[in-house]
Amino acid sequence: MIDLPAIEGALTALVSGSAVEELQVLLERCADFEILVTGAPPGPTAAEDLLVDAPEDHPLRDKFVIGVWTDQGLTATIDLLRHFPQEHVWYVGLLLVAPESRGQGLGRRIVEALIDWVRRQGGRALRLVVQEQNPRAMAFWRAHDFQPIGTAVQELEARTNQVTRMERRI
Ligand SMILES: CC(C)(COP(=O)(O)OP(=O)(O)OC[C@H]1O[C@@H](n2cnc3c(N)ncnc32)[C@H](O)[C@@H]1OP(=O)(O)O)[C@@H](O)C(=O)NCCC(=O)NCCS
């Protein structure tokens, strides 16, 4: 059994097989977020695409798309890249909680479990970016001691985003 973050009140597994279809449904239920950051809802292969979405030249063995199952089914997902952009840094490409489950502490439990797990894997920092049009996400990450370390411009589909790069040393 692969060791994954242990989240109180939830089961975790790497997304594969029939769970890819469940992930597609979750992404479609979270179309609000996709529209906010890319300007368009998720396409019909969004889940499959997410599983192989990694920077060029970065091996897929460092990619982890983790599903979080509660009694509501697949309720959240975490997309992680190990050793990116450098050794011992883990990049959170996505943290997504189903709309009706937000604001109930699941995100907090996921982040706490993730930090603990990444630390045990030898990671020394978590990094991510937050789009300027997503102030609630910024409040969330700041509440978990992520610090701004810079800004960048991100091209996503039809949108150009101003983003803040955030880091949490662990
Ligand atoms: C950000 C997110 C992962 C947090 O998960 P969560 O389960 O809602 O988080 P918790 O319940 O532990 O914490 C709630 C806090 O998250 C923040 N938050 C961000 N977006 C939120 C939303 N849509 N609904 C409720 N809280 C939200 C708030 O700061 C809130 O704090 P408050 O209770 O003081 O208002 C989740 O809301 C989500 O999936 N949002 C859409 C996708 C997204 O923005 N992901 C982050 C990309 S950088």
The ligand as a Tripos MOL2 file, in Angstrom:
@<TRIPOS>MOLECULE
LIG
   48    50     1     0     0
SMALL
NO_CHARGES

@<TRIPOS>ATOM
      1 C1         -9.3180   27.1400   -1.0530 C.3       1 LIG1
      2 C2         -9.9520   25.8090   -0.6460 C.3       1 LIG1
      3 C3         -9.0590   24.6590   -1.1020 C.3       1 LIG1
      4 C4        -10.0290   25.7920    0.8880 C.3       1 LIG1
      5 O1        -10.6460   24.5810    1.2880 O.3       1 LIG1
      6 P1        -11.8400   24.6450    2.3660 P.3       1 LIG1
      7 O2        -12.2140   23.2510    2.7110 O.co2     1 LIG1
      8 O3        -12.8960   25.5510    1.8840 O.co2     1 LIG1
      9 O4        -11.0240   25.3360    3.5720 O.3       1 LIG1
     10 P2        -11.3570   25.3670    5.1340 P.3       1 LIG1
     11 O5        -12.7980   25.0770    5.3680 O.co2     1 LIG1
     12 O6        -10.3350   24.6020    5.8620 O.co2     1 LIG1
     13 O7        -11.0490   26.8760    5.4130 O.3       1 LIG1
     14 C5        -11.9340   27.8890    4.9770 C.3       1 LIG1
     15 C6        -11.1290   29.1080    4.6110 C.3       1 LIG1
     16 O8        -10.6910   28.9370    3.2550 O.3       1 LIG1
     17 C7        -10.8200   30.1370    2.5440 C.3       1 LIG1
     18 N1        -11.6690   29.9270    1.3680 N.ar      1 LIG1
     19 C8        -11.1850   30.1110    0.1150 C.ar      1 LIG1
     20 N2        -12.1390   29.8810   -0.7810 N.ar      1 LIG1
     21 C9        -13.2590   29.5320   -0.0960 C.ar      1 LIG1
     22 C10       -14.5810   29.1940   -0.5060 C.ar      1 LIG1
     23 N3        -14.9370   29.1980   -1.7940 N.pl3     1 LIG1
     24 N4        -15.4810   28.8750    0.4450 N.ar      1 LIG1
     25 C11       -15.1420   28.9080    1.7680 C.ar      1 LIG1
     26 N5        -13.8900   29.2310    2.1960 N.ar      1 LIG1
     27 C12       -12.9570   29.5540    1.2690 C.ar      1 LIG1
     28 C13       -11.3080   31.1600    3.4810 C.3       1 LIG1
     29 O9        -10.1450   31.8550    3.9340 O.3       1 LIG1
     30 C14       -11.9270   30.3950    4.6320 C.3       1 LIG1
     31 O10       -11.6780   31.0980    5.7770 O.3       1 LIG1
     32 P3        -12.9230   31.6630    6.6380 P.3       1 LIG1
     33 O11       -13.6260   30.4130    7.1320 O.co2     1 LIG1
     34 O12       -12.2550   32.4620    7.6800 O.co2     1 LIG1
     35 O13       -13.7540   32.4400    5.6480 O.co2     1 LIG1
     36 C15       -11.3920   25.6280   -1.1980 C.3       1 LIG1
     37 O14       -12.2050   26.6680   -0.7480 O.3       1 LIG1
     38 C16       -11.4410   25.5430   -2.7090 C.2       1 LIG1
     39 O15       -11.3360   24.4610   -3.2730 O.2       1 LIG1
     40 N6        -11.6000   26.6930   -3.3930 N.am      1 LIG1
     41 C17       -11.6490   26.7330   -4.8440 C.3       1 LIG1
     42 C18       -10.3340   26.3210   -5.4540 C.3       1 LIG1
     43 C19        -9.1840   27.1880   -4.9960 C.2       1 LIG1
     44 O16        -9.2720   28.4200   -4.9440 O.2       1 LIG1
     45 N7         -8.0610   26.5060   -4.6740 N.am      1 LIG1
     46 C20        -6.8140   27.1470   -4.2750 C.3       1 LIG1
     47 C21        -6.0150   27.4050   -5.5080 C.3       1 LIG1
     48 S1         -4.5650   28.3820   -5.1370 S.3       1 LIG1
@<TRIPOS>BOND
     1     1     2 1
     2     2     3 1
     3     2     4 1
     4     2    36 1
     5     4     5 1
     6     5     6 1
     7     6     7 2
     8     6     8 1
     9     6     9 1
    10     9    10 1
    11    10    11 2
    12    10    12 1
    13    10    13 1
    14    13    14 1
    15    14    15 1
    16    15    16 1
    17    15    30 1
    18    16    17 1
    19    17    18 1
    20    17    28 1
    21    18    19 ar
    22    18    27 ar
    23    19    20 ar
    24    20    21 ar
    25    21    22 ar
    26    21    27 ar
    27    22    23 1
    28    22    24 ar
    29    24    25 ar
    30    25    26 ar
    31    26    27 ar
    32    28    29 1
    33    28    30 1
    34    30    31 1
    35    31    32 1
    36    32    33 2
    37    32    34 1
    38    32    35 1
    39    36    37 1
    40    36    38 1
    41    38    39 2
    42    38    40 1
    43    40    41 1
    44    41    42 1
    45    42    43 1
    46    43    44 2
    47    43    45 1
    48    45    46 1
    49    46    47 1
    50    47    48 1
@<TRIPOS>SUBSTRUCTURE
     1 LIG1         1 GROUP 0 **** ****
